[in-house]
Amino acid sequence: MKNRLAVPVLFTLLLPGLLWAAPEADLWERWQAHDPDSRLSVDHGPWTAFLEKYLVRGADGINRVDYRGVTPRDRARLDAYLETLAATEADRLSRASQLPFWINLYNALTVQVILDHLPVDSIREIDISPGLFSNGPWGKKLVRVEGEEVSLNDVEHRILRPIWQDPRIHYAVNCAALGCPNLQPRAFTPENTETLLEKGAGDYVNHPRGARVRDGDLEVSSIYDWYQADFGGSEAGVIDHLLRYAGPGLRQRLRGFREIDDYRYDWSLNQAGGE
């Protein structure tokens, strides 16, 4: 009897880790195509208008969304914006236009998913992904772009991460959680993407949910554990990344650390009014 129970008990203990293993970057070659001479542009104004109305900057440094306050009219405008993105010939865009295209698509889709499933306390409660051990919405095909069904995981792990190979992508895409880097207050565009990527990195690294030294221990966001390969491939590499963006106070506190003591992440919904 003891041997018959051992496997189920062990499986139960390991299950949370299996559920939350971060996907690896795995290039979807279909989306490698681009036109370096393209003058095709995408109007991301509707997404900026939505953010200007419903993004709330908290006194604690965390940007939240007033999901409950979204009017039917503004919800229809969000849906129409996503329909416009879905109808865009993404492979005819330049690389400079593709990056904000995919970032905005990811973030607007995430907000749409939350609005579709309110009330929820965490995005992880939205169990619409396929597969016995999947949870959350990330594996669900949510939109069709150029005839291809695309999920949030596809956008982040099969397009953004492998094509651009830029760790700052993690500061740009927002998973609707308090532990996540801030949703930026405006849409990404070819003109502002570099500025917003740098701002997102600096804001997160210097916020306690990104990195802090407490009681002599270095505690950082679980993002740096899940995606360590994108941040130098080791704890020392993560710390070097943090030092690049750390302000004077944090830089001083990080001095001497080459290992990380703890990782943490708050999956609570980034709902305005929850400060």
Secondary structure, DSSP 8 states (H G I E B T S, - for coil): -HHHHHHHHHHHHHHHHHHT--------GGGG---TT-------HHHHHHHHHHEEE-TTS-EEE-GGG--HHHHHHHHHHHHHHHTS-GGGS-HHHHHHHHHHHHHHHHHHHHHHH-S-SBGGG---SSSTT--SSTTSEEEEETTEEEEHHIIIIIIIHHHH--TTHHHHS--SBTTS----SS---TTTHHHHHHHHHHHHHTSTTTEEEETTEEEEETHHHHTGGGGTSSHHHHHHHHHHH--HHHHHHHTT--S--EEE---BB-BTT--
